[in-house]
Amino acid sequence: MEPAIGVAELTAALKDCLRARGITYAELAQRLRLSEASVKRVFSARTFTLQRLQAICSVLGIDFYELARLAHTHDRSDGRLGIEQERALAAQPKLLVLFLLLLNGWRRAQIVVDYAFSRRECARLLAELERLDLVALQPNGEARLRTARVIAWRAEGPVRRAYKKRVLGEFFRHDFDDAHADLRFEGYEMSAASIELIKRKLERLSEEFKALADTDATLERSARTSMGMVLALRPYVAFPFTRYQRRRR
């Protein structure tokens, strides 16, 4: 049984959605036909009535289920799948693609139109995902996730082993000169303490990336861009140095 959702979690989820959509308290107040002070007071005191929650969700374009899912995100799962679930996904590329699309908020009808899945094949793969306990099929044929939206794949697990080399090769074939891209490379000598500090900062950035992606999954597909981020840190001496460096005993 999932833990009960507290008002604090609901409030945090609503704030995340407002930030993702760029909606200020003033704009929300205008759409709700309230004063900005009233909206701020509701969020500060967390005095949401059911009717008020429904009105805010309507402005945000989400339903109660989506709000509850966001509120549960940090407590219910660390985003890991079972090893057998990973093996099944790694062994069937189309099953993995379908699962990744569902994680990003795609609907069944959109998938059939934009990807090479027949309706029958899509139904079969969805049934397989349900058998793996990754989704729950609804009476209308749509799938609701039984996992977190952001998956923490095992570092040396089946999925990464199957696709790691190809994905990294494709990723770095980009020239990184468009508006959405950014590539930085730095190399310095550092102490053990500084290295640990940087590793913790990388971990926090990774978690923030996942949290933002989870919130943005509630936006319309046209408002989202598929992004990839690589975070890496390793002992490394660049080529110009290694060319002239004397070998250490």
C-alpha positions in Angstrom: 0.0 0.0 0.0 1.3 3.4 -0.9 1.8 6.0 1.9 -0.9 8.6 2.3 -0.2 11.9 0.5 0.2 14.9 2.8 -0.9 18.4 2.1 2.8 19.5 2.2 3.6 17.1 -0.7 0.5 18.3 -2.7 1.6 21.9 -2.2 5.1 21.2 -3.3 3.8 19.4 -6.4 1.6 22.3 -7.3 4.5 24.7 -6.9 6.6 22.6 -9.2 3.9 22.6 -11.9 3.5 26.3 -11.6 7.3 26.8 -12.1 7.3 24.4 -15.0 4.6 26.3 -16.8 6.0 29.8 -15.9 2.8 30.7 -14.1 3.2 33.2 -11.3 0.9 33.6 -8.3 -0.4 36.8 -9.9 -1.4 34.9 -13.1 -2.9 32.1 -11.2 -5.0 34.5 -9.1 -6.2 36.2 -12.3 -7.3 32.8 -13.8 -9.0 31.8 -10.5 -10.6 35.2 -10.2 -9.0 35.8 -6.8 -6.6 38.3 -5.4 -2.9 37.5 -5.5 -2.8 37.8 -1.7 -5.6 35.2 -1.4 -3.6 32.7 -3.6 -0.4 33.3 -1.6 -2.3 32.8 1.6 -3.8 29.5 0.4 -0.3 28.2 -0.6 1.3 29.5 2.6 -1.3 28.1 5.0 -1.9 25.0 2.7 -5.7 25.5 3.1 -6.8 23.9 -0.1 -10.4 22.9 -0.5 -11.3 20.2 -2.9 -13.0 22.7 -5.2 -9.9 25.0 -5.1 -7.6 22.1 -5.9 -9.8 21.1 -8.8 -9.7 24.7 -10.1 -5.9 24.9 -9.8 -5.4 21.6 -11.5 -7.7 22.8 -14.4 -5.4 25.8 -14.8 -2.3 23.6 -14.9 -3.9 21.1 -17.3 -3.5 18.1 -15.0 -5.9 15.8 -13.1 -5.9 14.6 -9.5 -4.1 11.4 -10.5 -1.2 13.3 -12.1 -1.0 15.6 -9.1 -1.0 12.6 -6.7 1.7 10.9 -8.7 3.9 14.0 -8.6 3.3 14.3 -4.8 4.4 10.7 -4.4 7.5 11.0 -6.6 10.1 11.5 -3.9 8.7 9.0 -1.4 7.5 6.0 -3.2 10.4 4.9 -5.3 14.0 5.5 -6.1 13.3 4.9 -9.7 14.9 1.5 -9.9 13.4 -1.5 -11.7 13.8 -5.1 -10.8 16.6 -7.0 -12.5 14.2 -9.2 -14.4 12.3 -6.1 -15.6 15.5 -4.6 -16.9 16.4 -7.9 -18.7 13.1 -8.1 -20.4 13.4 -4.5 -21.6 17.0 -4.9 -22.8 16.0 -8.1 -24.7 13.2 -6.4 -26.7 14.1 -3.0 -28.2 10.5 -2.2 -29.2 9.3 -2.9 -25.7 12.0 -0.6 -24.3 11.1 2.2 -26.7 7.4 1.9 -25.9 8.1 2.0 -22.1 10.4 5.1 -22.6 7.6 6.8 -24.6 5.1 6.1 -21.8 7.6 7.5 -19.2 7.6 10.7 -21.2 3.8 11.0 -21.2 3.0 9.7 -24.6 -0.5 8.3 -25.3 -1.2 5.1 -27.2 -2.8 6.9 -30.1 0.2 9.2 -30.5 2.6 6.3 -30.4 0.8 4.4 -33.2 0.8 7.5 -35.4 4.4 8.6 -34.9 6.2 5.3 -34.4 6.4 2.0 -36.3 3.9 0.2 -34.0 0.7 -1.4 -35.4 -2.3 -1.2 -33.1 -2.2 -4.9 -32.6 1.6 -4.9 -31.8 1.1 -1.9 -29.5 -1.6 -3.8 -27.6 0.6 -6.9 -27.3 3.6 -4.9 -26.0 1.4 -3.0 -23.5 0.1 -6.4 -22.2 3.8 -7.4 -21.8 4.6 -4.3 -19.9 1.6 -5.0 -17.6 2.8 -8.6 -17.1 6.1 -7.1 -16.0 4.2 -4.9 -13.5 5.6 -1.7 -15.2 2.1 -0.4 -16.2 -1.5 -0.9 -15.4 -3.9 -1.0 -18.4 -7.1 1.0 -18.0 -10.5 0.1 -19.5 -9.9 2.7 -22.3 -6.7 0.9 -23.4 -4.4 3.6 -22.0 -1.5 2.6 -19.7 -0.8 4.1 -16.3 2.7 3.8 -15.0 3.4 1.6 -12.0 6.9 3.1 -11.7 8.5 6.5 -11.2 8.7 8.5 -14.5 12.5 8.9 -14.1 14.2 5.5 -14.1 17.6 5.0 -12.4 19.1 2.3 -14.7 21.7 0.0 -13.1 25.2 1.2 -13.9 26.2 -2.2 -15.2 22.7 -3.5 -15.7 21.2 -5.2 -18.8 19.8 -2.0 -20.4 23.1 0.0 -20.1 25.2 -3.0 -21.2 23.0 -3.4 -24.3 22.9 0.2 -25.4 25.8 2.1 -23.6 28.3 2.2 -26.5 25.8 3.0 -29.1 24.1 5.8 -27.1 27.4 7.4 -26.2 28.6 7.2 -29.7 25.4 8.9 -31.1 25.5 11.5 -28.3 29.0 12.8 -29.0 28.5 12.9 -32.8 26.6 16.1 -32.1 28.5 19.4 -32.7 26.9 21.1 -29.7 26.5 24.4 -31.4 22.7 24.8 -31.4 20.7 26.8 -28.9 19.7 23.9 -26.6 23.1 22.3 -26.4 26.1 22.9 -24.2 29.4 21.1 -23.9 32.2 22.0 -21.5 35.5 20.4 -20.7 37.7 21.3 -17.8 40.9 19.7 -16.5 42.6 20.6 -13.3 44.7 19.0 -10.5 42.5 18.6 -7.4 42.7 17.2 -3.8 40.8 14.1 -2.7 38.4 16.4 -0.7 37.6 18.6 -3.7 37.0 15.5 -5.9 34.4 14.2 -3.4 32.8 17.7 -3.3 32.5 17.8 -7.1 31.0 14.2 -7.1 28.3 15.3 -4.6 27.5 18.3 -6.8 27.2 16.1 -9.9 24.9 13.8 -8.0 22.7 16.7 -6.9 22.6 18.1 -10.5 21.5 14.7 -11.8 18.7 14.5 -9.2 17.5 18.0 -10.1 17.6 17.0 -13.8 15.4 14.0 -13.1 13.0 16.0 -10.9 12.5 18.7 -13.5 11.9 16.0 -16.2 9.3 14.4 -13.9 7.4 17.7 -13.5 7.7 18.7 -17.1 6.1 15.3 -18.1 2.8 17.0 -17.2 3.2 19.5 -20.0 1.9 19.1 -23.6 4.3 17.3 -25.8 4.7 20.4 -28.0 6.1 22.3 -25.0 8.9 19.7 -24.4 12.2 18.9 -26.1 13.9 15.5 -25.7 17.2 16.2 -24.0 20.1 14.1 -22.9 22.7 15.0 -20.3 26.0 13.2 -19.6 27.8 13.8 -16.3 31.3 12.3 -16.0 34.3 12.7 -13.8 37.5 10.6 -14.0 41.2 10.8 -13.5 42.5 12.1 -16.8 45.6 13.7 -18.3 45.0 15.4 -21.7 47.0 14.3 -24.8 49.3 17.3 -25.0 50.5 16.5 -21.5 50.8 12.7 -21.9 52.9 13.2 -25.0 55.7 14.8 -23.1 55.2 13.5 -19.6 57.9 11.3 -18.1 56.7 7.9 -16.9 56.5 7.7 -13.1 58.0 4.8 -11.3 
